[in-house]
Amino acid sequence: MIDPINDALRNGQDLRNKPAALRNKKNDTIPVSFSFFPLRDNDKVVGGVVTLRLADSE
């Protein structure tokens, strides 16, 4: 299985509004979207920030 965050971290690419799912303590699935932004130090990726947003219910 390909991990998009690890892949983006290796390649230094942003990911925006990608679908994902979280599980709560009751094991219920909560649809979210996530974005990933790599953090750089002198052109080297040293980490990243992931943001989560509740998916729009339609």
mmCIF file as Biopython writes it, N, C-alpha, C and O atoms, coordinates in Angstrom:
data_model
#
loop_
_atom_site.group_PDB
_atom_site.id
_atom_site.type_symbol
_atom_site.label_atom_id
_atom_site.label_alt_id
_atom_site.label_comp_id
_atom_site.label_asym_id
_atom_site.label_entity_id
_atom_site.label_seq_id
_atom_site.pdbx_PDB_ins_code
_atom_site.Cartn_x
_atom_site.Cartn_y
_atom_site.Cartn_z
_atom_site.occupancy
_atom_site.B_iso_or_equiv
_atom_site.auth_seq_id
_atom_site.auth_asym_id
_atom_site.pdbx_PDB_model_num
ATOM 1   N N  . MET A ? 1  ? 0.845   -1.186 0.000  1.0 0.0 1  A 1 
ATOM 2   C CA . MET A ? 1  ? 0.000   0.000  0.000  1.0 0.0 1  A 1 
ATOM 3   C C  . MET A ? 1  ? 0.890   1.248  0.000  1.0 0.0 1  A 1 
ATOM 4   O O  . MET A ? 1  ? 1.825   1.345  0.795  1.0 0.0 1  A 1 
ATOM 5   N N  . ILE A ? 2  ? 0.606   2.177  -0.868 1.0 0.0 2  A 1 
ATOM 6   C CA . ILE A ? 2  ? 1.374   3.405  -0.970 1.0 0.0 2  A 1 
ATOM 7   C C  . ILE A ? 2  ? 0.885   4.397  0.081  1.0 0.0 2  A 1 
ATOM 8   O O  . ILE A ? 2  ? -0.317  4.623  0.220  1.0 0.0 2  A 1 
ATOM 9   N N  . ASP A ? 3  ? 1.823   4.986  0.816  1.0 0.0 3  A 1 
ATOM 10  C CA . ASP A ? 3  ? 1.499   5.994  1.815  1.0 0.0 3  A 1 
ATOM 11  C C  . ASP A ? 3  ? 1.739   7.369  1.187  1.0 0.0 3  A 1 
ATOM 12  O O  . ASP A ? 3  ? 2.890   7.754  0.981  1.0 0.0 3  A 1 
ATOM 13  N N  . PRO A ? 4  ? 0.678   8.112  0.879  1.0 0.0 4  A 1 
ATOM 14  C CA . PRO A ? 4  ? 0.860   9.388  0.174  1.0 0.0 4  A 1 
ATOM 15  C C  . PRO A ? 4  ? 1.654   10.415 0.969  1.0 0.0 4  A 1 
ATOM 16  O O  . PRO A ? 4  ? 2.359   11.232 0.376  1.0 0.0 4  A 1 
ATOM 17  N N  . ILE A ? 5  ? 1.558   10.396 2.299  1.0 0.0 5  A 1 
ATOM 18  C CA . ILE A ? 5  ? 2.299   11.377 3.093  1.0 0.0 5  A 1 
ATOM 19  C C  . ILE A ? 5  ? 3.792   11.064 3.070  1.0 0.0 5  A 1 
ATOM 20  O O  . ILE A ? 5  ? 4.608   11.967 2.889  1.0 0.0 5  A 1 
ATOM 21  N N  . ASN A ? 6  ? 4.160   9.794  3.251  1.0 0.0 6  A 1 
ATOM 22  C CA . ASN A ? 6  ? 5.579   9.433  3.168  1.0 0.0 6  A 1 
ATOM 23  C C  . ASN A ? 6  ? 6.145   9.747  1.791  1.0 0.0 6  A 1 
ATOM 24  O O  . ASN A ? 6  ? 7.267   10.241 1.676  1.0 0.0 6  A 1 
ATOM 25  N N  . ASP A ? 7  ? 5.380   9.466  0.752  1.0 0.0 7  A 1 
ATOM 26  C CA . ASP A ? 7  ? 5.822   9.739  -0.611 1.0 0.0 7  A 1 
ATOM 27  C C  . ASP A ? 7  ? 6.016   11.246 -0.820 1.0 0.0 7  A 1 
ATOM 28  O O  . ASP A ? 7  ? 7.013   11.668 -1.406 1.0 0.0 7  A 1 
ATOM 29  N N  . ALA A ? 8  ? 5.071   12.049 -0.346 1.0 0.0 8  A 1 
ATOM 30  C CA . ALA A ? 8  ? 5.184   13.503 -0.477 1.0 0.0 8  A 1 
ATOM 31  C C  . ALA A ? 8  ? 6.343   14.043 0.355  1.0 0.0 8  A 1 
ATOM 32  O O  . ALA A ? 8  ? 7.002   15.000 -0.050 1.0 0.0 8  A 1 
ATOM 33  N N  . LEU A ? 9  ? 6.594   13.441 1.503  1.0 0.0 9  A 1 
ATOM 34  C CA . LEU A ? 9  ? 7.714   13.843 2.352  1.0 0.0 9  A 1 
ATOM 35  C C  . LEU A ? 9  ? 9.039   13.571 1.641  1.0 0.0 9  A 1 
ATOM 36  O O  . LEU A ? 9  ? 9.938   14.412 1.653  1.0 0.0 9  A 1 
ATOM 37  N N  . ARG A ? 10 ? 9.156   12.406 1.030  1.0 0.0 10 A 1 
ATOM 38  C CA . ARG A ? 10 ? 10.374  12.063 0.289  1.0 0.0 10 A 1 
ATOM 39  C C  . ARG A ? 10 ? 10.595  12.986 -0.902 1.0 0.0 10 A 1 
ATOM 40  O O  . ARG A ? 10 ? 11.729  13.369 -1.190 1.0 0.0 10 A 1 
ATOM 41  N N  . ASN A ? 11 ? 9.518   13.344 -1.594 1.0 0.0 11 A 1 
ATOM 42  C CA . ASN A ? 11 ? 9.616   14.146 -2.808 1.0 0.0 11 A 1 
ATOM 43  C C  . ASN A ? 11 ? 9.468   15.644 -2.573 1.0 0.0 11 A 1 
ATOM 44  O O  . ASN A ? 11 ? 9.663   16.431 -3.500 1.0 0.0 11 A 1 
ATOM 45  N N  . GLY A ? 12 ? 9.129   16.052 -1.355 1.0 0.0 12 A 1 
ATOM 46  C CA . GLY A ? 12 ? 8.975   17.470 -1.051 1.0 0.0 12 A 1 
ATOM 47  C C  . GLY A ? 12 ? 7.780   18.113 -1.716 1.0 0.0 12 A 1 
ATOM 48  O O  . GLY A ? 12 ? 7.819   19.297 -2.049 1.0 0.0 12 A 1 
ATOM 49  N N  . GLN A ? 13 ? 6.723   17.355 -1.913 1.0 0.0 13 A 1 
ATOM 50  C CA . GLN A ? 13 ? 5.538   17.859 -2.603 1.0 0.0 13 A 1 
ATOM 51  C C  . GLN A ? 13 ? 4.414   18.174 -1.621 1.0 0.0 13 A 1 
ATOM 52  O O  . GLN A ? 13 ? 4.265   17.506 -0.598 1.0 0.0 13 A 1 
ATOM 53  N N  . ASP A ? 14 ? 3.627   19.199 -1.943 1.0 0.0 14 A 1 
ATOM 54  C CA . ASP A ? 14 ? 2.408   19.495 -1.185 1.0 0.0 14 A 1 
ATOM 55  C C  . ASP A ? 14 ? 1.317   18.521 -1.591 1.0 0.0 14 A 1 
ATOM 56  O O  . ASP A ? 14 ? 1.259   18.073 -2.736 1.0 0.0 14 A 1 
ATOM 57  N N  . LEU A ? 15 ? 0.464   18.202 -0.649 1.0 0.0 15 A 1 
ATOM 58  C CA . LEU A ? 15 ? -0.784  17.479 -0.930 1.0 0.0 15 A 1 
ATOM 59  C C  . LEU A ? 15 ? -1.902  18.371 -0.404 1.0 0.0 15 A 1 
ATOM 60  O O  . LEU A ? 15 ? -1.806  18.906 0.701  1.0 0.0 15 A 1 
ATOM 61  N N  . ARG A ? 16 ? -2.961  18.532 -1.196 1.0 0.0 16 A 1 
ATOM 62  C CA . ARG A ? 16 ? -4.050  19.406 -0.771 1.0 0.0 16 A 1 
ATOM 63  C C  . ARG A ? 16 ? -5.402  18.731 -0.946 1.0 0.0 16 A 1 
ATOM 64  O O  . ARG A ? 16 ? -5.717  18.169 -1.995 1.0 0.0 16 A 1 
ATOM 65  N N  . ASN A ? 17 ? -6.197  18.809 0.132  1.0 0.0 17 A 1 
ATOM 66  C CA . ASN A ? 17 ? -7.581  18.327 0.133  1.0 0.0 17 A 1 
ATOM 67  C C  . ASN A ? 17 ? -7.728  16.900 -0.361 1.0 0.0 17 A 1 
ATOM 68  O O  . ASN A ? 17 ? -8.551  16.619 -1.232 1.0 0.0 17 A 1 
ATOM 69  N N  . LYS A ? 18 ? -6.931  16.000 0.194  1.0 0.0 18 A 1 
ATOM 70  C CA . LYS A ? 18 ? -7.008  14.577 -0.145 1.0 0.0 18 A 1 
ATOM 71  C C  . LYS A ? 18 ? -7.985  13.888 0.811  1.0 0.0 18 A 1 
ATOM 72  O O  . LYS A ? 18 ? -8.013  14.211 1.999  1.0 0.0 18 A 1 
ATOM 73  N N  . PRO A ? 19 ? -8.779  12.951 0.313  1.0 0.0 19 A 1 
ATOM 74  C CA . PRO A ? 19 ? -9.739  12.261 1.186  1.0 0.0 19 A 1 
ATOM 75  C C  . PRO A ? 19 ? -9.030  11.294 2.127  1.0 0.0 19 A 1 
ATOM 76  O O  . PRO A ? 19 ? -8.016  10.687 1.782  1.0 0.0 19 A 1 
ATOM 77  N N  . ALA A ? 20 ? -9.595  11.169 3.326  1.0 0.0 20 A 1 
ATOM 78  C CA . ALA A ? 20 ? -9.072  10.239 4.326  1.0 0.0 20 A 1 
ATOM 79  C C  . ALA A ? 20 ? -10.200 9.903  5.297  1.0 0.0 20 A 1 
ATOM 80  O O  . ALA A ? 20 ? -11.307 10.429 5.185  1.0 0.0 20 A 1 
ATOM 81  N N  . ALA A ? 21 ? -9.906  9.028  6.242  1.0 0.0 21 A 1 
ATOM 82  C CA . ALA A ? 21 ? -10.892 8.673  7.259  1.0 0.0 21 A 1 
ATOM 83  C C  . ALA A ? 21 ? -10.186 8.497  8.596  1.0 0.0 21 A 1 
ATOM 84  O O  . ALA A ? 21 ? -9.074  7.973  8.661  1.0 0.0 21 A 1 
ATOM 85  N N  . LEU A ? 22 ? -10.837 8.933  9.645  1.0 0.0 22 A 1 
ATOM 86  C CA . LEU A ? 22 ? -10.351 8.740  11.012 1.0 0.0 22 A 1 
ATOM 87  C C  . LEU A ? 22 ? -11.287 7.777  11.713 1.0 0.0 22 A 1 
ATOM 88  O O  . LEU A ? 22 ? -12.452 7.638  11.340 1.0 0.0 22 A 1 
ATOM 89  N N  . ARG A ? 23 ? -10.768 7.118  12.724 1.0 0.0 23 A 1 
ATOM 90  C CA . ARG A ? 23 ? -11.607 6.252  13.561 1.0 0.0 23 A 1 
ATOM 91  C C  . ARG A ? 23 ? -11.589 6.802  14.977 1.0 0.0 23 A 1 
ATOM 92  O O  . ARG A ? 23 ? -10.535 7.155  15.505 1.0 0.0 23 A 1 
ATOM 93  N N  . ASN A ? 24 ? -12.776 6.871  15.591 1.0 0.0 24 A 1 
ATOM 94  C CA . ASN A ? 24 ? -12.855 7.334  16.968 1.0 0.0 24 A 1 
ATOM 95  C C  . ASN A ? 24 ? -12.754 6.144  17.927 1.0 0.0 24 A 1 
ATOM 96  O O  . ASN A ? 24 ? -12.560 5.007  17.496 1.0 0.0 24 A 1 
ATOM 97  N N  . LYS A ? 25 ? -12.885 6.412  19.215 1.0 0.0 25 A 1 
ATOM 98  C CA . LYS A ? 25 ? -12.748 5.358  20.226 1.0 0.0 25 A 1 
ATOM 99  C C  . LYS A ? 25 ? -13.793 4.258  20.073 1.0 0.0 25 A 1 
ATOM 100 O O  . LYS A ? 25 ? -13.565 3.120  20.483 1.0 0.0 25 A 1 
ATOM 101 N N  . LYS A ? 26 ? -14.946 4.597  19.481 1.0 0.0 26 A 1 
ATOM 102 C CA . LYS A ? 26 ? -16.004 3.600  19.265 1.0 0.0 26 A 1 
ATOM 103 C C  . LYS A ? 26 ? -15.802 2.853  17.956 1.0 0.0 26 A 1 
ATOM 104 O O  . LYS A ? 26 ? -16.628 2.023  17.576 1.0 0.0 26 A 1 
ATOM 105 N N  . ASN A ? 27 ? -14.687 3.150  17.253 1.0 0.0 27 A 1 
ATOM 106 C CA . ASN A ? 27 ? -14.338 2.534  15.975 1.0 0.0 27 A 1 
ATOM 107 C C  . ASN A ? 27 ? -15.254 2.992  14.837 1.0 0.0 27 A 1 
ATOM 108 O O  . ASN A ? 27 ? -15.344 2.330  13.803 1.0 0.0 27 A 1 
ATOM 109 N N  . ASP A ? 28 ? -15.932 4.128  15.034 1.0 0.0 28 A 1 
ATOM 110 C CA . ASP A ? 28 ? -16.721 4.729  13.959 1.0 0.0 28 A 1 
ATOM 111 C C  . ASP A ? 28 ? -15.780 5.464  13.017 1.0 0.0 28 A 1 
ATOM 112 O O  . ASP A ? 28 ? -14.777 6.029  13.453 1.0 0.0 28 A 1 
ATOM 113 N N  . THR A ? 29 ? -16.099 5.458  11.731 1.0 0.0 29 A 1 
ATOM 114 C CA . THR A ? 29 ? -15.286 6.145  10.737 1.0 0.0 29 A 1 
ATOM 115 C C  . THR A ? 29 ? -15.806 7.562  10.519 1.0 0.0 29 A 1 
ATOM 116 O O  . THR A ? 29 ? -17.006 7.777  10.355 1.0 0.0 29 A 1 
ATOM 117 N N  . ILE A ? 30 ? -14.894 8.516  10.519 1.0 0.0 30 A 1 
ATOM 118 C CA . ILE A ? 30 ? -15.229 9.917  10.307 1.0 0.0 30 A 1 
ATOM 119 C C  . ILE A ? 30 ? -14.522 10.378 9.042  1.0 0.0 30 A 1 
ATOM 120 O O  . ILE A ? 30 ? -13.291 10.386 8.999  1.0 0.0 30 A 1 
ATOM 121 N N  . PRO A ? 31 ? -15.271 10.765 8.008  1.0 0.0 31 A 1 
ATOM 122 C CA . PRO A ? 31 ? -14.621 11.228 6.775  1.0 0.0 31 A 1 
ATOM 123 C C  . PRO A ? 31 ? -13.995 12.610 6.963  1.0 0.0 31 A 1 
ATOM 124 O O  . PRO A ? 31 ? -14.617 13.523 7.507  1.0 0.0 31 A 1 
ATOM 125 N N  . VAL A ? 32 ? -12.758 12.740 6.503  1.0 0.0 32 A 1 
ATOM 126 C CA . VAL A ? 32 ? -12.032 14.008 6.580  1.0 0.0 32 A 1 
ATOM 127 C C  . VAL A ? 32 ? -11.286 14.231 5.273  1.0 0.0 32 A 1 
ATOM 128 O O  . VAL A ? 32 ? -11.194 13.335 4.434  1.0 0.0 32 A 1 
ATOM 129 N N  . SER A ? 33 ? -10.767 15.414 5.117  1.0 0.0 33 A 1 
ATOM 130 C CA . SER A ? 33 ? -9.799  15.666 4.051  1.0 0.0 33 A 1 
ATOM 131 C C  . SER A ? 33 ? -8.537  16.163 4.740  1.0 0.0 33 A 1 
ATOM 132 O O  . SER A ? 33 ? -8.599  16.790 5.797  1.0 0.0 33 A 1 
ATOM 133 N N  . PHE A ? 34 ? -7.393  15.877 4.130  1.0 0.0 34 A 1 
ATOM 134 C CA . PHE A ? 34 ? -6.144  16.310 4.731  1.0 0.0 34 A 1 
ATOM 135 C C  . PHE A ? 34 ? -5.292  17.029 3.701  1.0 0.0 34 A 1 
ATOM 136 O O  . PHE A ? 34 ? -5.417  16.821 2.495  1.0 0.0 34 A 1 
ATOM 137 N N  . SER A ? 35 ? -4.431  17.876 4.217  1.0 0.0 35 A 1 
ATOM 138 C CA . SER A ? 35 ? -3.427  18.542 3.398  1.0 0.0 35 A 1 
ATOM 139 C C  . SER A ? 35 ? -2.086  18.338 4.085  1.0 0.0 35 A 1 
ATOM 140 O O  . SER A ? 35 ? -2.013  18.264 5.311  1.0 0.0 35 A 1 
ATOM 141 N N  . PHE A ? 36 ? -1.030  18.248 3.292  1.0 0.0 36 A 1 
ATOM 142 C CA . PHE A ? 36 ? 0.320   18.068 3.806  1.0 0.0 36 A 1 
ATOM 143 C C  . PHE A ? 36 ? 1.224   19.121 3.192  1.0 0.0 36 A 1 
ATOM 144 O O  . PHE A ? 36 ? 1.192   19.358 1.985  1.0 0.0 36 A 1 
ATOM 145 N N  . PHE A ? 37 ? 2.033   19.751 4.037  1.0 0.0 37 A 1 
ATOM 146 C CA . PHE A ? 37 ? 2.957   20.773 3.582  1.0 0.0 37 A 1 
ATOM 147 C C  . PHE A ? 37 ? 4.340   20.458 4.140  1.0 0.0 37 A 1 
ATOM 148 O O  . PHE A ? 37 ? 4.525   20.473 5.357  1.0 0.0 37 A 1 
ATOM 149 N N  . PRO A ? 38 ? 5.322   20.172 3.274  1.0 0.0 38 A 1 
ATOM 150 C CA . PRO A ? 38 ? 6.665   19.862 3.766  1.0 0.0 38 A 1 
ATOM 151 C C  . PRO A ? 38 ? 7.349   21.102 4.343  1.0 0.0 38 A 1 
ATOM 152 O O  . PRO A ? 38 ? 7.128   22.223 3.883  1.0 0.0 38 A 1 
ATOM 153 N N  . LEU A ? 39 ? 8.177   20.879 5.351  1.0 0.0 39 A 1 
ATOM 154 C CA . LEU A ? 39 ? 8.977   21.947 5.952  1.0 0.0 39 A 1 
ATOM 155 C C  . LEU A ? 39 ? 10.414  21.768 5.481  1.0 0.0 39 A 1 
ATOM 156 O O  . LEU A ? 39 ? 10.948  20.659 5.513  1.0 0.0 39 A 1 
ATOM 157 N N  . ARG A ? 40 ? 11.034  22.849 5.048  1.0 0.0 40 A 1 
ATOM 158 C CA . ARG A ? 40 ? 12.376  22.769 4.471  1.0 0.0 40 A 1 
ATOM 159 C C  . ARG A ? 40 ? 13.374  23.586 5.288  1.0 0.0 40 A 1 
ATOM 160 O O  . ARG A ? 40 ? 13.030  24.590 5.912  1.0 0.0 40 A 1 
ATOM 161 N N  . ASP A ? 41 ? 14.619  23.119 5.259  1.0 0.0 41 A 1 
ATOM 162 C CA . ASP A ? 41 ? 15.745  23.845 5.819  1.0 0.0 41 A 1 
ATOM 163 C C  . ASP A ? 41 ? 16.849  23.790 4.772  1.0 0.0 41 A 1 
ATOM 164 O O  . ASP A ? 41 ? 17.451  22.739 4.548  1.0 0.0 41 A 1 
ATOM 165 N N  . ASN A ? 42 ? 17.114  24.930 4.129  1.0 0.0 42 A 1 
ATOM 166 C CA . ASN A ? 42 ? 18.126  24.986 3.061  1.0 0.0 42 A 1 
ATOM 167 C C  . ASN A ? 42 ? 17.867  23.948 1.973  1.0 0.0 42 A 1 
ATOM 168 O O  . ASN A ? 42 ? 18.759  23.174 1.627  1.0 0.0 42 A 1 
ATOM 169 N N  . ASP A ? 43 ? 16.667  23.931 1.439  1.0 0.0 43 A 1 
ATOM 170 C CA . ASP A ? 43 ? 16.264  23.032 0.348  1.0 0.0 43 A 1 
ATOM 171 C C  . ASP A ? 43 ? 16.208  21.554 0.729  1.0 0.0 43 A 1 
ATOM 172 O O  . ASP A ? 43 ? 16.037  20.706 -0.146 1.0 0.0 43 A 1 
ATOM 173 N N  . LYS A ? 44 ? 16.346  21.230 2.002  1.0 0.0 44 A 1 
ATOM 174 C CA . LYS A ? 44 ? 16.217  19.844 2.458  1.0 0.0 44 A 1 
ATOM 175 C C  . LYS A ? 44 ? 14.922  19.734 3.262  1.0 0.0 44 A 1 
ATOM 176 O O  . LYS A ? 44 ? 14.667  20.538 4.159  1.0 0.0 44 A 1 
ATOM 177 N N  . VAL A ? 45 ? 14.112  18.735 2.933  1.0 0.0 45 A 1 
ATOM 178 C CA . VAL A ? 45 ? 12.863  18.523 3.674  1.0 0.0 45 A 1 
ATOM 179 C C  . VAL A ? 45 ? 13.208  17.901 5.024  1.0 0.0 45 A 1 
ATOM 180 O O  . VAL A ? 45 ? 13.835  16.844 5.090  1.0 0.0 45 A 1 
ATOM 181 N N  . VAL A ? 46 ? 12.791  18.571 6.101  1.0 0.0 46 A 1 
ATOM 182 C CA . VAL A ? 46 ? 13.128  18.119 7.449  1.0 0.0 46 A 1 
ATOM 183 C C  . VAL A ? 46 ? 11.903  17.689 8.251  1.0 0.0 46 A 1 
ATOM 184 O O  . VAL A ? 46 ? 12.034  17.257 9.396  1.0 0.0 46 A 1 
ATOM 185 N N  . GLY A ? 47 ? 10.729  17.802 7.669  1.0 0.0 47 A 1 
ATOM 186 C CA . GLY A ? 47 ? 9.500   17.425 8.358  1.0 0.0 47 A 1 
ATOM 187 C C  . GLY A ? 47 ? 8.320   17.923 7.554  1.0 0.0 47 A 1 
ATOM 188 O O  . GLY A ? 47 ? 8.452   18.272 6.381  1.0 0.0 47 A 1 
ATOM 189 N N  . GLY A ? 48 ? 7.178   17.951 8.188  1.0 0.0 48 A 1 
ATOM 190 C CA . GLY A ? 48 ? 5.998   18.412 7.487  1.0 0.0 48 A 1 
ATOM 191 C C  . GLY A ? 48 ? 4.857   18.687 8.442  1.0 0.0 48 A 1 
ATOM 192 O O  . GLY A ? 48 ? 4.896   18.300 9.610  1.0 0.0 48 A 1 
ATOM 193 N N  . VAL A ? 49 ? 3.844   19.357 7.931  1.0 0.0 49 A 1 
ATOM 194 C CA . VAL A ? 49 ? 2.646   19.678 8.694  1.0 0.0 49 A 1 
ATOM 195 C C  . VAL A ? 49 ? 1.450   19.057 7.982  1.0 0.0 49 A 1 
ATOM 196 O O  . VAL A ? 49 ? 1.279   19.218 6.774  1.0 0.0 49 A 1 
ATOM 197 N N  . VAL A ? 50 ? 0.630   18.348 8.744  1.0 0.0 50 A 1 
ATOM 198 C CA . VAL A ? 50 ? -0.599  17.767 8.217  1.0 0.0 50 A 1 
ATOM 199 C C  . VAL A ? 50 ? -1.780  18.476 8.875  1.0 0.0 50 A 1 
ATOM 200 O O  . VAL A ? 50 ? -1.835  18.604 10.098 1.0 0.0 50 A 1 
ATOM 201 N N  . THR A ? 51 ? -2.711  18.930 8.062  1.0 0.0 51 A 1 
ATOM 202 C CA . THR A ? 51 ? -3.941  19.520 8.592  1.0 0.0 51 A 1 
ATOM 203 C C  . THR A ? 51 ? -5.103  18.621 8.193  1.0 0.0 51 A 1 
ATOM 204 O O  . THR A ? 51 ? -5.107  18.038 7.108  1.0 0.0 51 A 1 
ATOM 205 N N  . LEU A ? 52 ? -6.081  18.516 9.072  1.0 0.0 52 A 1 
ATOM 206 C CA . LEU A ? 52 ? -7.286  17.721 8.830  1.0 0.0 52 A 1 
ATOM 207 C C  . LEU A ? 52 ? -8.497  18.636 8.856  1.0 0.0 52 A 1 
ATOM 208 O O  . LEU A ? 52 ? -8.551  19.593 9.629  1.0 0.0 52 A 1 
ATOM 209 N N  . ARG A ? 53 ? -9.466  18.332 8.005  1.0 0.0 53 A 1 
ATOM 210 C CA . ARG A ? 53 ? -10.714 19.086 7.983  1.0 0.0 53 A 1 
ATOM 211 C C  . ARG A ? 53 ? -11.864 18.081 7.840  1.0 0.0 53 A 1 
ATOM 212 O O  . ARG A ? 53 ? -11.788 17.156 7.032  1.0 0.0 53 A 1 
ATOM 213 N N  . LEU A ? 54 ? -12.895 18.264 8.607  1.0 0.0 54 A 1 
ATOM 214 C CA . LEU A ? 54 ? -14.060 17.401 8.457  1.0 0.0 54 A 1 
ATOM 215 C C  . LEU A ? 54 ? -14.582 17.507 7.032  1.0 0.0 54 A 1 
ATOM 216 O O  . LEU A ? 54 ? -14.690 18.600 6.475  1.0 0.0 54 A 1 
ATOM 217 N N  . ALA A ? 55 ? -14.904 16.359 6.453  1.0 0.0 55 A 1 
ATOM 218 C CA . ALA A ? 55 ? -15.413 16.337 5.073  1.0 0.0 55 A 1 
ATOM 219 C C  . ALA A ? 55 ? -16.795 16.984 5.046  1.0 0.0 55 A 1 
ATOM 220 O O  . ALA A ? 55 ? -17.564 16.871 6.000  1.0 0.0 55 A 1 
ATOM 221 N N  . ASP A ? 56 ? -17.091 17.649 3.965  1.0 0.0 56 A 1 
ATOM 222 C CA . ASP A ? 56 ? -18.413 18.247 3.781  1.0 0.0 56 A 1 
ATOM 223 C C  . ASP A ? 56 ? -19.446 17.144 3.656  1.0 0.0 56 A 1 
ATOM 224 O O  . ASP A ? 56 ? -19.261 16.198 2.890  1.0 0.0 56 A 1 
ATOM 225 N N  . SER A ? 57 ? -20.520 17.259 4.397  1.0 0.0 57 A 1 
ATOM 226 C CA . SER A ? 57 ? -21.587 16.271 4.266  1.0 0.0 57 A 1 
ATOM 227 C C  . SER A ? 57 ? -22.591 16.777 3.249  1.0 0.0 57 A 1 
ATOM 228 O O  . SER A ? 57 ? -23.123 17.880 3.375  1.0 0.0 57 A 1 
ATOM 229 N N  . GLU A ? 58 ? -22.838 15.971 2.257  1.0 0.0 58 A 1 
ATOM 230 C CA . GLU A ? 58 ? -23.752 16.373 1.183  1.0 0.0 58 A 1 
ATOM 231 C C  . GLU A ? 58 ? -24.920 15.445 1.131  1.0 0.0 58 A 1 
ATOM 232 O O  . GLU A ? 58 ? -25.806 15.614 0.293  1.0 0.0 58 A 1 
#
